[in-house]
Every structure is written in C-alpha cells, then in structure tokens.
Amino acid sequence: MIAEQVKIPSSVSAENLNFVTHTAQKESTPGNTEKEEISDNYQRAIFTKRHIFTLAMTFLLLTGGAISVYLLQAQFEEMNMSRMDTLAGMILLIVGIFLLVFRLGFLAYIARLFFLYKPVTSVTEEV
C-alpha cells in the first residue's frame, strides 16, 4: 500500500485521504487489458459531499462571473476609458505596450535560435 511506502504526516486527516479508496494499484497481469486498468483507475475516485459542494460552488462562481461580465460589459468599457484618460492610465498603457514588445522580441530571439541551430546526432562509442 502507498500508505506503507510513503510516510504520511500526522497533520493529514483521514478525510483528506479518503479521496481515493484503493491506495494500491492493481498489478498488470496478462489477462488485464489497458482499457480495464483505465476503468479501474476511474472507479477508485470517491467524491464526498464536501468535494461535490466545492465543485458546484466553483462552477457557480465561474458561471456568475461570466454572466456578470457579459451583462456589465458597457460599464466596464466606460470605466476602462475613464481610467485611460488619466496620467496614471497612460503610464500603465505605455508600460504594458513596452512589456508586450519586449516579450515578443524575446520570443522572436528564441525562435531565431531554434531555427538557426539544428540538433546533432548523438555520438556513440564504438569498440
């Protein structure tokens, strides 16, 4: 079992460990196909009510954020334009454009090196 191979700190609670029911993986036998092993791995995961609640709330938060951005798009644009009209907004815009150009230049440099230098075949020792 994995619990025997790896020392688990005493601060880890049993609730955190019950996410996976089987700690030892099934050994591969000639009768076992890869498809069966994959399905066995999927059957190992158990979601408690706490996990399902966390996933549902995360989904609701993401969906709510996407809907609010869609509904409030005009207000976001208005606020963004009012911020860009100030001196701080202009400085932020210039710094952002400079960083973008710098990153694109670095990417072009890496691409140039990639196409300039080709890998060589490995050298083996022949006896």
MMTF fields as JSON, N, C-alpha, C and O atoms, coordinates in Angstrom:
{
  "mmtfVersion": "1.0.0",
  "mmtfProducer": "UNKNOWN",
  "numBonds": 507,
  "numAtoms": 508,
  "numGroups": 127,
  "numChains": 1,
  "numModels": 1,
  "chainsPerModel": [1],
  "groupsPerChain": [127],
  "chainIdList": ["A"],
  "bondAtomList": [4, 2, 8, 6, 12, 10, 16, 14, 20, 18, 24, 22, 28, 26, 32, 30, 36, 34, 40, 38, 44, 42, 48, 46, 52, 50, 56, 54, 60, 58, 64, 62, 68, 66, 72, 70, 76, 74, 80, 78, 84, 82, 88, 86, 92, 90, 96, 94, 100, 98, 104, 102, 108, 106, 112, 110, 116, 114, 120, 118, 124, 122, 128, 126, 132, 130, 136, 134, 140, 138, 144, 142, 148, 146, 152, 150, 156, 154, 160, 158, 164, 162, 168, 166, 172, 170, 176, 174, 180, 178, 184, 182, 188, 186, 192, 190, 196, 194, 200, 198, 204, 202, 208, 206, 212, 210, 216, 214, 220, 218, 224, 222, 228, 226, 232, 230, 236, 234, 240, 238, 244, 242, 248, 246, 252, 250, 256, 254, 260, 258, 264, 262, 268, 266, 272, 270, 276, 274, 280, 278, 284, 282, 288, 286, 292, 290, 296, 294, 300, 298, 304, 302, 308, 306, 312, 310, 316, 314, 320, 318, 324, 322, 328, 326, 332, 330, 336, 334, 340, 338, 344, 342, 348, 346, 352, 350, 356, 354, 360, 358, 364, 362, 368, 366, 372, 370, 376, 374, 380, 378, 384, 382, 388, 386, 392, 390, 396, 394, 400, 398, 404, 402, 408, 406, 412, 410, 416, 414, 420, 418, 424, 422, 428, 426, 432, 430, 436, 434, 440, 438, 444, 442, 448, 446, 452, 450, 456, 454, 460, 458, 464, 462, 468, 466, 472, 470, 476, 474, 480, 478, 484, 482, 488, 486, 492, 490, 496, 494, 500, 498, 504, 502],
  "bondOrderList": [1, 1, 1, 1, 1, 1, 1, 1, 1, 1, 1, 1, 1, 1, 1, 1, 1, 1, 1, 1, 1, 1, 1, 1, 1, 1, 1, 1, 1, 1, 1, 1, 1, 1, 1, 1, 1, 1, 1, 1, 1, 1, 1, 1, 1, 1, 1, 1, 1, 1, 1, 1, 1, 1, 1, 1, 1, 1, 1, 1, 1, 1, 1, 1, 1, 1, 1, 1, 1, 1, 1, 1, 1, 1, 1, 1, 1, 1, 1, 1, 1, 1, 1, 1, 1, 1, 1, 1, 1, 1, 1, 1, 1, 1, 1, 1, 1, 1, 1, 1, 1, 1, 1, 1, 1, 1, 1, 1, 1, 1, 1, 1, 1, 1, 1, 1, 1, 1, 1, 1, 1, 1, 1, 1, 1, 1],
  "groupList": [{"groupName": "MET", "atomNameList": ["N", "CA", "C", "O"], "elementList": ["N", "C", "C", "O"], "formalChargeList": [0, 0, 0, 0], "bondAtomList": [1, 0, 2, 1, 3, 2], "bondOrderList": [1, 1, 2], "singleLetterCode": "M", "chemCompType": "L-PEPTIDE LINKING"}, {"groupName": "ILE", "atomNameList": ["N", "CA", "C", "O"], "elementList": ["N", "C", "C", "O"], "formalChargeList": [0, 0, 0, 0], "bondAtomList": [1, 0, 2, 1, 3, 2], "bondOrderList": [1, 1, 2], "singleLetterCode": "I", "chemCompType": "L-PEPTIDE LINKING"}, {"groupName": "ALA", "atomNameList": ["N", "CA", "C", "O"], "elementList": ["N", "C", "C", "O"], "formalChargeList": [0, 0, 0, 0], "bondAtomList": [1, 0, 2, 1, 3, 2], "bondOrderList": [1, 1, 2], "singleLetterCode": "A", "chemCompType": "L-PEPTIDE LINKING"}, {"groupName": "GLU", "atomNameList": ["N", "CA", "C", "O"], "elementList": ["N", "C", "C", "O"], "formalChargeList": [0, 0, 0, 0], "bondAtomList": [1, 0, 2, 1, 3, 2], "bondOrderList": [1, 1, 2], "singleLetterCode": "E", "chemCompType": "L-PEPTIDE LINKING"}, {"groupName": "GLN", "atomNameList": ["N", "CA", "C", "O"], "elementList": ["N", "C", "C", "O"], "formalChargeList": [0, 0, 0, 0], "bondAtomList": [1, 0, 2, 1, 3, 2], "bondOrderList": [1, 1, 2], "singleLetterCode": "Q", "chemCompType": "L-PEPTIDE LINKING"}, {"groupName": "VAL", "atomNameList": ["N", "CA", "C", "O"], "elementList": ["N", "C", "C", "O"], "formalChargeList": [0, 0, 0, 0], "bondAtomList": [1, 0, 2, 1, 3, 2], "bondOrderList": [1, 1, 2], "singleLetterCode": "V", "chemCompType": "L-PEPTIDE LINKING"}, {"groupName": "LYS", "atomNameList": ["N", "CA", "C", "O"], "elementList": ["N", "C", "C", "O"], "formalChargeList": [0, 0, 0, 0], "bondAtomList": [1, 0, 2, 1, 3, 2], "bondOrderList": [1, 1, 2], "singleLetterCode": "K", "chemCompType": "L-PEPTIDE LINKING"}, {"groupName": "PRO", "atomNameList": ["N", "CA", "C", "O"], "elementList": ["N", "C", "C", "O"], "formalChargeList": [0, 0, 0, 0], "bondAtomList": [1, 0, 2, 1, 3, 2], "bondOrderList": [1, 1, 2], "singleLetterCode": "P", "chemCompType": "L-PEPTIDE LINKING"}, {"groupName": "SER", "atomNameList": ["N", "CA", "C", "O"], "elementList": ["N", "C", "C", "O"], "formalChargeList": [0, 0, 0, 0], "bondAtomList": [1, 0, 2, 1, 3, 2], "bondOrderList": [1, 1, 2], "singleLetterCode": "S", "chemCompType": "L-PEPTIDE LINKING"}, {"groupName": "ASN", "atomNameList": ["N", "CA", "C", "O"], "elementList": ["N", "C", "C", "O"], "formalChargeList": [0, 0, 0, 0], "bondAtomList": [1, 0, 2, 1, 3, 2], "bondOrderList": [1, 1, 2], "singleLetterCode": "N", "chemCompType": "L-PEPTIDE LINKING"}, {"groupName": "LEU", "atomNameList": ["N", "CA", "C", "O"], "elementList": ["N", "C", "C", "O"], "formalChargeList": [0, 0, 0, 0], "bondAtomList": [1, 0, 2, 1, 3, 2], "bondOrderList": [1, 1, 2], "singleLetterCode": "L", "chemCompType": "L-PEPTIDE LINKING"}, {"groupName": "PHE", "atomNameList": ["N", "CA", "C", "O"], "elementList": ["N", "C", "C", "O"], "formalChargeList": [0, 0, 0, 0], "bondAtomList": [1, 0, 2, 1, 3, 2], "bondOrderList": [1, 1, 2], "singleLetterCode": "F", "chemCompType": "L-PEPTIDE LINKING"}, {"groupName": "THR", "atomNameList": ["N", "CA", "C", "O"], "elementList": ["N", "C", "C", "O"], "formalChargeList": [0, 0, 0, 0], "bondAtomList": [1, 0, 2, 1, 3, 2], "bondOrderList": [1, 1, 2], "singleLetterCode": "T", "chemCompType": "L-PEPTIDE LINKING"}, {"groupName": "HIS", "atomNameList": ["N", "CA", "C", "O"], "elementList": ["N", "C", "C", "O"], "formalChargeList": [0, 0, 0, 0], "bondAtomList": [1, 0, 2, 1, 3, 2], "bondOrderList": [1, 1, 2], "singleLetterCode": "H", "chemCompType": "L-PEPTIDE LINKING"}, {"groupName": "GLY", "atomNameList": ["N", "CA", "C", "O"], "elementList": ["N", "C", "C", "O"], "formalChargeList": [0, 0, 0, 0], "bondAtomList": [1, 0, 2, 1, 3, 2], "bondOrderList": [1, 1, 2], "singleLetterCode": "G", "chemCompType": "PEPTIDE LINKING"}, {"groupName": "ASP", "atomNameList": ["N", "CA", "C", "O"], "elementList": ["N", "C", "C", "O"], "formalChargeList": [0, 0, 0, 0], "bondAtomList": [1, 0, 2, 1, 3, 2], "bondOrderList": [1, 1, 2], "singleLetterCode": "D", "chemCompType": "L-PEPTIDE LINKING"}, {"groupName": "TYR", "atomNameList": ["N", "CA", "C", "O"], "elementList": ["N", "C", "C", "O"], "formalChargeList": [0, 0, 0, 0], "bondAtomList": [1, 0, 2, 1, 3, 2], "bondOrderList": [1, 1, 2], "singleLetterCode": "Y", "chemCompType": "L-PEPTIDE LINKING"}, {"groupName": "ARG", "atomNameList": ["N", "CA", "C", "O"], "elementList": ["N", "C", "C", "O"], "formalChargeList": [0, 0, 0, 0], "bondAtomList": [1, 0, 2, 1, 3, 2], "bondOrderList": [1, 1, 2], "singleLetterCode": "R", "chemCompType": "L-PEPTIDE LINKING"}],
  "groupTypeList": [0, 1, 2, 3, 4, 5, 6, 1, 7, 8, 8, 5, 8, 2, 3, 9, 10, 9, 11, 5, 12, 13, 12, 2, 4, 6, 3, 8, 12, 7, 14, 9, 12, 3, 6, 3, 3, 1, 8, 15, 9, 16, 4, 17, 2, 1, 11, 12, 6, 17, 13, 1, 11, 12, 10, 2, 0, 12, 11, 10, 10, 10, 12, 14, 14, 2, 1, 8, 5, 16, 10, 10, 4, 2, 4, 11, 3, 3, 0, 9, 0, 8, 17, 0, 15, 12, 10, 2, 14, 0, 1, 10, 10, 1, 5, 14, 1, 11, 10, 10, 5, 11, 17, 10, 14, 11, 10, 2, 16, 1, 2, 17, 10, 11, 11, 10, 16, 6, 7, 5, 12, 8, 5, 12, 3, 3, 5],
  "groupIdList": [1, 2, 3, 4, 5, 6, 7, 8, 9, 10, 11, 12, 13, 14, 15, 16, 17, 18, 19, 20, 21, 22, 23, 24, 25, 26, 27, 28, 29, 30, 31, 32, 33, 34, 35, 36, 37, 38, 39, 40, 41, 42, 43, 44, 45, 46, 47, 48, 49, 50, 51, 52, 53, 54, 55, 56, 57, 58, 59, 60, 61, 62, 63, 64, 65, 66, 67, 68, 69, 70, 71, 72, 73, 74, 75, 76, 77, 78, 79, 80, 81, 82, 83, 84, 85, 86, 87, 88, 89, 90, 91, 92, 93, 94, 95, 96, 97, 98, 99, 100, 101, 102, 103, 104, 105, 106, 107, 108, 109, 110, 111, 112, 113, 114, 115, 116, 117, 118, 119, 120, 121, 122, 123, 124, 125, 126, 127],
  "secStructList": [7, 2, 2, 2, 2, 1, 7, 7, 7, 6, 6, 1, 7, 2, 2, 2, 2, 6, 6, 5, 1, 7, 7, 1, 7, 7, 7, 7, 7, 6, 6, 7, 7, 2, 2, 2, 2, 2, 2, 2, 2, 2, 2, 2, 5, 7, 7, 7, 2, 2, 2, 2, 2, 2, 2, 2, 2, 2, 2, 2, 2, 2, 2, 2, 2, 2, 2, 2, 2, 2, 2, 6, 2, 2, 2, 2, 2, 2, 2, 2, 2, 2, 2, 2, 6, 1, 2, 2, 2, 2, 2, 2, 2, 2, 2, 2, 2, 2, 2, 2, 2, 2, 2, 2, 2, 2, 2, 2, 2, 2, 2, 2, 2, 2, 2, 2, 1, 7, 7, 7, 7, 7, 7, 7, 7, 7, 7],
  "xCoordList": [0.832, 0.0, 0.868, 1.993, 0.341, 1.092, 1.327, 2.383, 0.347, 0.485, 1.663, 2.254, 2.019, 3.15, 4.46, 5.491, 4.447, 5.655, 6.053, 7.242, 5.092, 5.348, 4.877, 3.76, 5.719, 5.31, 4.374, 4.745, 3.183, 2.174, 2.251, 2.208, 2.365, 2.442, 1.188, 0.092, 1.375, 0.238, -0.762, -1.904, -0.351, -1.263, -2.297, -3.286, -2.094, -3.04, -4.18, -3.952, -5.399, -6.549, -7.026, -6.691, -7.807, -8.342, -9.311, -9.471, -9.967, -10.908, -10.195, -10.739, -8.978, -8.213, -7.716, -7.468, -7.568, -7.053, -8.136, -7.809, -9.411, -10.44, -10.883, -11.872, -10.18, -10.484, -10.263, -10.98, -9.3, -9.03, -9.238, -8.646, -10.076, -10.396, -9.295, -8.944, -8.759, -7.718, -6.374, -6.128, -5.506, -4.209, -3.206, -2.223, -3.422, -2.502, -3.091, -4.269, -2.262, -2.754, -2.736, -1.906, -3.667, -3.759, -2.57, -2.27, -1.909, -0.763, -1.236, -2.298, -0.42, -0.761, -0.533, 0.569, -1.563, -1.469, -1.736, -2.303, -1.339, -1.56, -3.029, -3.323, -3.957, -5.382, -5.934, -6.988, -5.223, -5.681, -5.341, -4.186, -6.335, -6.063, -5.887, -6.228, -5.359, -5.137, -6.456, -6.536, -7.497, -8.808, -9.362, -9.951, -9.179, -9.657, -8.9, -9.489, -7.58, -6.796, -7.247, -7.317, -7.549, -8.016, -9.359, -9.57, -10.268, -11.573, -11.431, -12.183, -10.476, -10.242, -9.768, -10.165, -8.918, -8.434, -9.572, -9.59, -10.517, -11.648, -12.565, -13.157, -12.691, -13.58, -12.991, -13.716, -11.704, -11.063, -11.466, -11.489, -11.783, -12.064, -13.445, -14.433, -13.495, -14.766, -14.889, -13.983, -16.002, -16.243, -17.183, -18.29, -16.741, -17.594, -18.516, -18.387, -19.437, -20.342, -19.566, -19.948, -18.489, -17.655, -17.022, -16.978, -16.531, -15.925, -16.963, -16.698, -18.123, -19.179, -19.628, -19.86, -19.75, -20.141, -19.099, -19.453, -17.821, -16.752, -16.792, -16.669, -16.963, -17.033, -18.257, -18.158, -19.389, -20.609, -20.475, -20.879, -19.908, -19.744, -18.74, -18.917, -17.683, -16.717, -17.37, -17.15, -18.167, -18.884, -19.838, -19.919, -20.561, -21.49, -20.754, -21.223, -19.608, -18.843, -18.332, -18.408, -17.812, -17.316, -18.445, -18.282, -19.571, -20.719, -21.252, -21.566, -21.351, -21.818, -20.886, -21.345, -19.58, -18.616, -18.743, -18.694, -18.905, -19.039, -20.316, -20.309, -21.397, -22.674, -22.584, -23.074, -21.954, -21.865, -20.965, -21.242, -19.894, -19.055, -19.841, -19.715, -20.648, -21.455, -22.49, -22.676, -23.167, -24.219, -23.659, -24.296, -22.49, -21.927, -20.812, -19.985, -20.778, -19.705, -19.628, -18.529, -20.746, -20.744, -20.146, -19.381, -20.493, -19.942, -18.437, -17.697, -17.979, -16.542, -15.793, -14.731, -16.335, -15.684, -15.626, -14.608, -16.702, -16.739, -15.71, -15.001, -15.633, -14.672, -13.241, -12.364, -13.005, -11.667, -11.251, -10.108, -12.163, -11.827, -11.573, -10.69, -12.33, -12.099, -10.758, -10.101, -10.34, -9.029, -7.898, -6.852, -8.089, -7.032, -6.835, -5.797, -7.804, -7.688, -6.808, -6.407, -6.498, -5.666, -4.193, -3.854, -3.321, -1.875, -1.423, -0.61, -1.946, -1.574, -2.006, -1.281, -3.162, -3.638, -2.757, -2.489, -2.303, -1.427, -0.074, 0.476, 0.463, 1.726, 1.575, 2.448, 0.484, 0.225, 0.119, 0.625, -0.522, -0.654, 0.711, 0.995, 1.552, 2.884, 3.749, 4.434, 3.718, 4.499, 4.008, 4.818, 2.703, 2.152, 2.571, 2.92, 2.533, 2.955, 4.445, 4.862, 5.262, 6.696, 6.953, 7.762, 6.27, 6.456, 6.007, 6.637, 4.934, 4.471, 5.505, 5.806, 6.05, 7.069, 8.318, 8.919, 8.715, 9.879, 9.67, 10.564, 8.481, 8.186, 8.159, 8.661, 7.577, 7.555, 8.957, 9.278, 9.792, 11.174, 11.937, 12.711, 11.722, 12.379, 11.894, 12.685, 10.604, 10.058, 10.663, 10.975, 10.831, 11.454, 12.911, 13.394, 13.622, 15.006, 15.088, 15.947, 14.215, 14.186, 13.855, 14.461, 12.894, 12.547, 13.731, 13.979, 14.474, 15.663, 16.698, 17.278, 16.938, 17.892, 17.423, 18.231, 16.117, 15.564, 15.82, 16.205, 15.607, 15.791, 17.26, 17.647, 18.071, 19.473, 20.305, 21.144, 20.073, 20.865, 20.049, 18.971, 20.561, 19.901, 20.546, 21.75, 19.786, 20.375, 21.28, 21.029, 22.324, 23.244, 22.902, 22.296, 23.292, 23.052, 23.981, 25.097, 23.53, 24.333, 25.521, 25.459, 26.586, 27.807, 27.836, 27.729, 27.98, 28.073, 29.493, 30.224, 29.872, 31.212, 31.212, 30.473, 32.027, 32.144, 33.438, 34.499, 33.35, 34.533, 35.044, 36.041],
  "yCoordList": [-1.19, 0.0, 1.242, 1.231, 2.297, 3.545, 4.108, 4.679, 3.949, 4.473, 3.828, 4.454, 2.607, 1.946, 2.391, 2.417, 2.742, 3.121, 4.559, 4.86, 5.435, 6.849, 7.207, 6.869, 7.887, 8.313, 9.497, 10.538, 9.338, 10.395, 11.184, 10.597, 12.503, 13.311, 13.147, 12.923, 13.264, 13.099, 14.245, 14.12, 15.367, 16.501, 16.259, 16.988, 15.249, 14.945, 14.135, 13.093, 14.609, 13.929, 12.802, 12.745, 11.913, 10.782, 11.257, 10.592, 12.406, 12.926, 13.311, 13.139, 13.833, 14.193, 12.974, 13.042, 11.865, 10.655, 9.795, 8.897, 10.022, 9.143, 9.531, 8.993, 10.449, 10.815, 9.624, 9.459, 8.811, 7.599, 6.419, 6.35, 5.491, 4.37, 3.327, 2.825, 3.003, 1.984, 2.685, 3.448, 2.416, 3.065, 2.263, 2.824, 0.993, 0.172, -0.056, -0.388, 0.124, -0.104, -1.587, -2.341, -1.983, -3.366, -3.678, -2.922, -4.787, -5.145, -5.62, -6.227, -5.329, -5.686, -7.18, -7.683, -7.874, -9.3, -9.504, -8.623, -10.65, -10.869, -10.774, -10.386, -11.111, -11.041, -9.63, -9.34, -8.755, -7.375, -6.572, -6.52, -5.96, -5.086, -3.669, -3.365, -2.815, -1.421, -0.727, 0.131, -1.106, -0.488, -0.817, 0.045, -2.049, -2.429, -1.676, -1.267, -1.49, -0.762, 0.684, 1.244, 1.287, 2.672, 2.774, 3.692, 1.849, 1.901, 1.64, 2.206, 0.788, 0.571, 1.849, 2.147, 2.605, 3.859, 4.859, 5.607, 4.892, 5.811, 5.401, 6.261, 4.131, 3.677, 3.936, 3.877, 4.218, 4.431, 5.743, 5.825, 6.763, 8.078, 8.107, 7.67, 8.618, 8.779, 10.249, 10.819, 10.855, 12.238, 12.294, 11.758, 12.936, 13.118, 14.31, 14.997, 14.547, 15.689, 16.999, 17.959, 17.028, 18.238, 18.511, 19.658, 17.464, 17.651, 18.11, 19.011, 17.5, 17.875, 19.31, 20.065, 19.683, 21.055, 22.059, 23.099, 21.742, 22.625, 22.772, 23.883, 21.669, 21.73, 22.525, 23.312, 22.326, 23.034, 24.535, 25.34, 24.917, 26.342, 26.987, 28.136, 26.254, 26.787, 27.017, 28.046, 26.059, 26.201, 27.386, 28.149, 27.548, 28.67, 30.015, 30.974, 30.09, 31.33, 31.673, 32.826, 30.682, 30.936, 31.341, 32.253, 30.674, 30.999, 32.391, 33.174, 32.695, 34.019, 35.125, 36.191, 34.883, 35.869, 36.102, 37.242, 35.028, 35.169, 35.919, 36.761, 35.626, 36.3, 37.781, 38.636, 38.09, 39.49, 40.291, 41.461, 39.684, 40.387, 40.662, 41.738, 39.708, 39.914, 41.013, 41.868, 40.994, 41.968, 43.366, 44.358, 43.458, 44.753, 45.208, 46.035, 44.681, 44.999, 46.495, 47.043, 47.155, 48.589, 49.397, 50.334, 49.038, 49.75, 49.516, 50.43, 48.289, 48.002, 48.839, 49.385, 48.945, 49.745, 51.223, 51.885, 51.728, 53.13, 53.395, 54.4, 52.506, 52.657, 52.558, 53.305, 51.646, 51.491, 52.738, 53.181, 53.305, 54.513, 55.696, 56.511, 55.806, 56.909, 56.751, 57.75, 55.529, 55.314, 55.609, 56.116, 55.303, 55.516, 56.996, 57.369, 57.844, 59.276, 59.977, 61.12, 59.312, 59.938, 59.694, 58.878, 60.407, 60.248, 58.847, 58.224, 58.357, 57.016, 55.955, 54.985, 56.127, 55.178, 55.177, 54.124, 56.36, 56.454, 55.803, 55.102, 56.037, 55.403, 53.882, 53.159, 53.414, 51.971, 51.398, 50.308, 52.109, 51.658, 51.596, 50.633, 52.597, 52.624, 51.489, 50.806, 51.289, 50.201, 48.847, 47.966, 48.675, 47.424, 47.155, 46.029, 48.196, 48.033, 47.717, 46.885, 48.379, 48.095, 46.637, 45.961, 46.152, 44.759, 43.78, 42.74, 44.098, 43.233, 43.167, 42.088, 44.324, 44.353, 43.601, 42.872, 43.771, 43.063, 41.553, 40.82, 41.08, 39.635, 39.103, 38.01, 39.866, 39.43, 39.395, 38.507, 40.358, 40.344, 39.145, 38.523, 38.82, 37.65, 36.369, 35.457, 36.293, 35.129, 35.011, 33.906, 36.131, 36.108, 35.664, 34.936, 36.091, 35.677, 34.17, 33.504, 33.632, 32.187, 31.428, 30.394, 31.938, 31.286, 31.314, 30.335, 32.431, 32.527, 31.493, 30.826, 31.351, 30.349, 28.941, 28.075, 28.711, 27.391, 27.007, 25.873, 27.952, 27.636, 27.731, 27.14, 28.467, 28.63, 27.399, 26.96, 26.85, 25.727, 24.442, 24.331, 23.49, 22.197, 21.183, 21.261, 20.246, 19.242, 18.302, 18.009, 17.845, 16.918, 15.503, 15.288, 14.555, 13.155, 12.795, 13.308, 11.926, 11.553, 10.708, 9.957, 10.846, 10.1, 8.889, 9.023, 7.723, 6.505, 6.01, 6.211, 5.368, 4.806, 3.445, 2.547, 3.29, 2.01, 1.365, 1.986, 0.131, -0.561, -1.523, -2.207],
  "zCoordList": [0.0, 0.0, 0.0, 0.501, -0.559, -0.645, 0.747, 1.022, 1.622, 2.967, 3.687, 4.567, 3.341, 3.957, 3.31, 3.982, 2.028, 1.319, 1.623, 1.728, 1.764, 1.976, 3.368, 3.757, 4.116, 5.45, 5.323, 4.779, 5.816, 5.758, 7.053, 8.134, 6.964, 8.185, 9.032, 8.517, 10.337, 11.239, 11.1, 11.544, 10.486, 10.323, 9.233, 9.159, 8.379, 7.315, 7.909, 8.524, 7.727, 8.318, 7.424, 6.241, 7.998, 7.246, 6.173, 5.149, 6.394, 5.402, 4.122, 3.031, 4.245, 3.058, 2.311, 1.107, 3.006, 2.376, 1.751, 0.974, 2.049, 1.512, 0.11, -0.387, -0.54, -1.917, -2.833, -3.82, -2.524, -3.301, -2.379, -1.301, -2.801, -1.927, -1.897, -0.829, -3.03, -3.095, -3.198, -4.132, -2.226, -2.277, -3.083, -3.566, -3.238, -4.021, -5.4, -5.535, -6.43, -7.778, -8.088, -7.58, -8.928, -9.351, -10.264, -11.187, -9.996, -10.826, -12.185, -12.319, -13.191, -14.556, -14.766, -14.545, -15.188, -15.474, -16.953, -17.598, -17.511, -18.941, -19.336, -20.466, -18.451, -18.77, -18.698, -19.264, -18.004, -17.849, -19.094, -19.515, -19.667, -20.803, -20.288, -19.144, -21.13, -20.752, -20.461, -19.582, -21.209, -21.021, -19.635, -18.984, -19.185, -17.857, -16.771, -15.771, -16.967, -15.978, -15.886, -14.792, -17.01, -17.007, -16.302, -15.51, -16.576, -15.919, -14.43, -13.637, -14.023, -12.598, -11.927, -10.801, -12.617, -12.047, -11.885, -10.907, -12.814, -12.693, -11.551, -10.898, -11.303, -10.243, -8.863, -7.869, -8.778, -7.492, -6.844, -5.616, -7.612, -7.052, -6.406, -6.997, -5.205, -4.498, -4.127, -3.519, -4.491, -4.15, -2.957, -3.002, -1.906, -0.749, -1.006, -2.02, -0.09, -0.231, -0.23, -0.899, 0.517, 0.575, -0.793, -1.236, -1.461, -2.78, -3.805, -4.601, -3.784, -4.725, -4.476, -5.421, -3.212, -2.873, -3.383, -3.937, -3.193, -3.662, -5.175, -5.692, -5.89, -7.346, -7.816, -8.758, -7.178, -7.568, -7.319, -8.158, -6.169, -5.87, -6.816, -7.222, -7.171, -8.128, -9.482, -10.121, -9.911, -11.18, -11.138, -12.1, -10.031, -9.909, -9.913, -10.526, -9.234, -9.228, -10.621, -11.045, -11.333, -12.685, -13.629, -14.44, -13.525, -14.376, -14.039, -14.936, -12.755, -12.342, -12.805, -13.215, -12.745, -13.225, -14.723, -15.184, -15.477, -16.934, -17.292, -18.191, -16.607, -16.883, -16.511, -17.248, -15.362, -14.953, -15.891, -16.154, -16.399, -17.367, -18.64, -19.224, -19.074, -20.279, -20.066, -20.932, -18.911, -18.653, -18.388, -18.743, -17.776, -17.394, -18.333, -17.95, -19.552, -20.484, -20.792, -20.872, -20.963, -21.276, -20.125, -20.355, -18.89, -17.738, -17.606, -17.242, -17.901, -17.86, -18.883, -18.582, -20.084, -21.128, -20.726, -20.93, -20.165, -19.744, -18.64, -18.679, -17.671, -16.585, -17.115, -16.679, -18.048, -18.616, -19.384, -19.274, -20.157, -20.917, -19.983, -20.255, -18.888, -17.952, -17.25, -16.956, -16.978, -16.36, -17.34, -16.935, -18.607, -19.59, -19.911, -20.458, -19.584, -19.844, -18.821, -19.038, -17.704, -16.677, -16.981, -17.838, -16.272, -16.449, -16.026, -16.709, -14.91, -14.436, -15.445, -15.67, -16.046, -17.056, -18.287, -18.864, -18.694, -19.861, -19.57, -20.419, -18.361, -17.985, -17.967, -18.449, -17.418, -17.38, -18.792, -19.057, -19.678, -21.064, -21.749, -22.463, -21.546, -22.167, -21.615, -22.375, -20.303, -19.703, -20.217, -20.507, -20.331, -20.85, -22.284, -22.638, -23.109, -24.511, -24.579, -25.384, -23.734, -23.708, -23.322, -23.958, -22.284, -21.862, -22.943, -23.134, -23.647, -24.733, -25.852, -26.36, -26.235, -27.294, -26.844, -27.634, -25.579, -25.056, -25.119, -25.541, -24.696, -24.721, -26.146, -26.411, -27.066, -28.466, -29.06, -29.849, -28.683, -29.143, -28.608, -29.335, -27.344, -26.757, -27.423, -27.663, -27.722, -28.428, -29.824, -30.27, -30.515, -31.835, -31.73, -32.597, -30.679, -30.475, -30.246, -30.824, -29.42, -29.157, -30.445, -30.727, -31.232, -32.5, -33.453, -34.157, -33.489, -34.352, -33.944, -34.8, -32.637, -32.167, -32.493, -32.826, -32.397, -32.689, -34.142, -34.429, -35.061, -36.474, -36.91, -37.918, -36.157, -36.522, -36.161, -36.948, -34.982, -34.512, -34.623, -34.039, -35.362, -35.536, -34.594, -34.349, -34.069, -33.193, -33.984, -35.153, -33.328, -33.966, -33.534, -32.485, -34.343, -33.973, -32.836, -32.75, -31.975, -30.819, -31.242, -32.215, -30.499, -30.763, -29.853, -28.634, -30.428, -29.626, -29.65, -30.62, -28.584, -28.516, -29.193, -28.789, -30.207, -30.875, -30.438, -30.485, -30.019, -29.52, -30.557, -30.326]
}
